[in-house]
Amino acid sequence: MIEYGFVPEPVRGGIVKFLAVVLRLWSCAFSLFLGLFLTGLATLIVTADIHNLDMAMLPWWKGTTLTIMLFILGLSGILAGVLAALKRIKPLLVVYTLVAFAVIVDGYFLNATYRFDGKSGAMSAAWLALAALLAFAGSFAQFGNSREA
């Protein structure tokens, strides 16, 4: 007998659950890859023996302090991504993606000293900010109801 309005259990919420999984995976991947990039950049700076580094999108730090902060943020991203993928210390991913989003938005869009090279630079920064925002939203997906025993 077919009852109208009945939705089988496996189909109910399927799209929402799928999107939550995709966002959660994106959040972990974003954190991990951003962490690897920042750690690699800091390592490159140290091995090249650059002491006067200045990044206009990060006006708070300069020189050695910038290198140390890039290294700390990079290792934090790697740690947050791996621990979230292993379902350990889940709030760390939320905090890291929030900090990453805030630094990206402030550094590129709210900072008075940073100027874009043109439309392509602004679009790249906008895509990066959108990626960080989606990672932040996806970091909350790990707190959803799980039916694991």
C-alpha positions as MATLAB code, in Angstrom:
seq = 'MIEYGFVPEPVRGGIVKFLAVVLRLWSCAFSLFLGLFLTGLATLIVTADIHNLDMAMLPWWKGTTLTIMLFILGLSGILAGVLAALKRIKPLLVVYTLVAFAVIVDGYFLNATYRFDGKSGAMSAAWLALAALLAFAGSFAQFGNSREA';
ca = [
       0.000    0.000    0.000;
       1.341    3.429   -0.931;
       0.750    6.232    1.521;
       1.093    9.705    0.143;
       3.285   12.027    2.154;
       5.394    9.146    3.456;
       9.130    9.615    2.999;
      11.305    6.552    3.663;
      13.899    6.941    6.432;
      17.016    6.748    4.181;
      15.697    9.554    1.954;
      14.554   11.872    4.743;
      17.081   14.667    5.139;
      19.356   13.100    2.534;
      20.303   16.336    0.811;
      20.840   18.179    4.077;
      22.977   15.364    5.473;
      24.945   15.213    2.245;
      25.598   18.962    2.312;
      26.599   18.751    5.983;
      29.136   16.032    5.167;
      30.494   18.009    2.208;
      30.826   21.166    4.314;
      32.469   19.227    7.136;
      34.986   17.705    4.726;
      35.582   21.138    3.164;
      36.178   22.611    6.597;
      38.761   19.961    7.474;
      40.442   20.236    4.060;
      40.513   24.042    4.144;
      42.077   24.039    7.593;
      44.615   21.388    6.657;
      45.657   22.977    3.344;
      45.789   26.506    4.759;
      47.906   25.152    7.613;
      50.238   23.369    5.218;
      50.555   26.500    3.078;
      51.313   28.778    6.040;
      53.780   26.313    7.563;
      55.493   25.888    4.205;
      55.667   29.646    3.734;
      57.173   30.128    7.197;
      59.691   27.353    6.546;
      60.645   28.940    3.228;
      61.111   32.313    4.914;
      63.360   30.793    7.584;
      65.450   28.788    5.113;
      65.839   31.816    2.807;
      66.970   33.849    5.827;
      64.558   36.712    5.169;
      64.372   39.045    8.169;
      62.505   42.033    6.762;
      59.341   40.358    5.507;
      56.272   42.571    5.321;
      52.864   41.396    4.119;
      50.398   44.233    3.558;
      47.394   42.025    4.314;
      48.832   41.208    7.744;
      49.794   44.652    9.068;
      49.924   43.585   12.722;
      53.079   41.531   12.317;
      56.362   42.278   10.579;
      59.741   40.576   10.259;
      60.495   37.751   12.657;
      57.156   38.103   14.434;
      55.366   37.560   11.116;
      57.370   34.406   10.448;
      56.628   33.027   13.915;
      52.917   33.819   13.600;
      52.734   32.182   10.153;
      54.360   29.083   11.620;
      52.016   29.021   14.641;
      48.901   29.578   12.500;
      50.096   26.931   10.064;
      50.681   24.292   12.715;
      47.359   25.200   14.349;
      45.570   24.681   11.035;
      47.178   21.302   10.474;
      46.340   20.255   14.023;
      42.746   21.519   13.779;
      42.144   19.783   10.447;
      43.618   16.450   11.490;
      41.935   16.390   14.902;
      38.571   17.294   13.392;
      38.942   14.555   10.782;
      39.653   12.118   13.612;
      36.660   13.533   15.553;
      38.795   14.762   18.435;
      38.779   18.262   20.017;
      36.038   19.463   17.665;
      35.850   23.088   18.900;
      39.429   23.689   17.716;
      38.285   23.561   14.083;
      35.509   26.079   14.755;
      37.945   28.469   16.423;
      40.594   28.061   13.708;
      38.203   28.599   10.805;
      36.688   31.631   12.552;
      40.143   33.142   13.091;
      41.115   32.368    9.489;
      37.936   34.008    8.170;
      38.403   37.061   10.403;
      42.060   37.512    9.413;
      41.251   37.119    5.701;
      38.356   39.596    5.769;
      40.205   42.093    7.929;
      43.481   41.777    6.054;
      42.053   42.064    2.552;
      38.886   44.133    2.886;
      38.966   46.162    6.108;
      42.668   46.967    6.152;
      43.450   50.479    4.949;
      47.022   49.655    3.905;
      46.304   46.767    1.509;
      45.462   47.584   -2.117;
      44.396   45.137   -4.805;
      46.352   44.961   -8.048;
      43.150   44.934  -10.045;
      39.873   43.134  -10.470;
      41.502   39.696  -10.518;
      43.220   40.322   -7.178;
      39.972   41.447   -5.606;
      38.130   38.421   -6.999;
      40.806   36.052   -5.681;
      40.511   37.594   -2.219;
      36.716   37.380   -2.395;
      36.867   33.690   -3.336;
      39.302   33.047   -0.502;
      36.988   34.835    1.945;
      34.015   32.801    0.665;
      36.021   29.581    1.044;
      36.890   30.558    4.626;
      33.255   31.413    5.383;
      32.083   28.041    4.058;
      34.807   26.334    6.098;
      33.579   28.151    9.202;
      29.981   27.130    8.478;
      31.096   23.569    7.785;
      32.990   23.368   11.058;
      29.642   23.329   12.851;
      28.519   20.255   10.890;
      30.746   18.063   13.034;
      28.470   18.735   16.011;
      25.379   17.294   14.311;
      23.489   14.278   15.575;
      25.398   11.131   14.853;
      23.836    7.715   15.085;
      27.125    6.051   15.897;
      27.161    3.874   18.970;
];
